[in-house]
């Protein structure tokens, strides 16, 4: 009996840990930001960052409801510190967005369950997105919006795993360094590198691909931080200058 119980507990822990790494799900809320009540969204809306951090999904529940429109589309956007009212008054073309698809049209009912999965555009930092946004093109009209907690490595294991993979694709040597620092990457996209002092002063910033040589001859002896980013992937390494 004890053996079976122990096995069940271990299996549950294993399943939970693997489920956590498979995807990260956020519930969007605080809809009802259109002054016309009929346009306001109600019901379940979830945003899911999928395994590998390369695709993102938007799902509406069976209880999802909003007004019908000729071409109401769903987006993910960055609020960039704006209030809901400010976002509602901003033209869609001025909002950095990820387009999911058509929620409502003359032939598609706006209500009920729908599911969209799209690739995250190259160079996009998904951690900066925090708003689900609905917009009707034909009416040139804001429909509604809701907020969700942004994905970060601290609260989403998908991003944590992605950073670990990213870190394995970037090496720098020698460390400690005296003159030339070699930064080598097998990563397929451009990487932005910054070198900071421990006080936060930026000494160098540039974009790199493949192998890059950085001359550190003029750096003072001490400890530096090397930050490497690409899209929503970010790692920080310590560099010692002799």
Secondary structure, DSSP 8 states (H G I E B T S, - for coil): -HHHHHHHHHHHHHHHHHHHHH-EEEE-B----SSSGGG--BS-EEEEE-GGGSEEEEEE-TT-B----SEEEEEEE--TT--HHHHHTS-GGGS-EEEEEEEEESSS-SSS-EEEEEE--TT--GGG--EEEEEETTTTEEEEEEE-----TTT-HHHHHHHHHHHHTEEEE-SSBSSEEEEEE--SS-EEEEEEETTS-EEEEEEE-SEEEEE-TTS-SEEEEEEEEETTEEEEEEEEE-
